Amino acid sequence: MKYIPTLSIDALTPYFDFLSNLFGFGDALKQRVLNLAAIKDGEHILDVGAGTGSLAILAKKQHLHAEVVGIEPDDQALNIAMRKVETSGVQLSLIQAGAECLPFRPASFDVVVSTLVFHHLPTEIKKQALKEIYRVLQDNGSFLLADFGESRGLFLGVLAGIVKMTRLPESKTAQDNLDGNIPMFMREAGFSIQEVATKFRGVQFLRATKR
């Protein structure tokens, strides 16, 4: 499938980190995700949709004895991530791959995280990605998904209205999120789930456990 760039338009990808921080979806959100993921040293961690690599790098800096792997399908974002890893002083793996076809053996990871990726994916790709994440997790492993949730409240109500009025690719792929379907999709994949924090700028935090 053709992947939607991190900011919908390829030309904006080099400015992703700056714009993410400007609009409140940068470092503060990534730190919140890592806190909720409760990573332990020695664990194997997978970042699905690593983008420009910020979360994967932060995870490795905070858990030096964890093995961190990031997957990202977009060439431009992956190249930026690789350059950032080179200058960061940490060692982690970055692989070009999509969430719906993870190039790993079953039960390869203790923790999987994904931040603001699923609203870019069409419905069937979301469902396949969840099956793949379930497959690569260890028994009782956890998946922390941070993405836009059901469009309740002013922020998401406005966001939902903007999404419907635009012709950006997310105007279709984000609808599952805004309709509140993601928890149902996660349960269908076999996960038990719980919302582990209050929403942050419309972002819902769901922890899924492989049963």
PyMOL commands that set and color helices and strands:
alter all, ss='L'
color gray80, all
select helices_A, chain A and resi 10-22+27-37+54-62+75-88+118-120+123-136+153-165+170-173+175-178+182-188
alter helices_A, ss='H'
color red, helices_A
select strands_A, chain A and resi 44-48+67-71+93-95+109-115+137-148+191-200+203-210
alter strands_A, ss='S'
color yellow, strands_A
deselect
rebuild
show_as cartoon
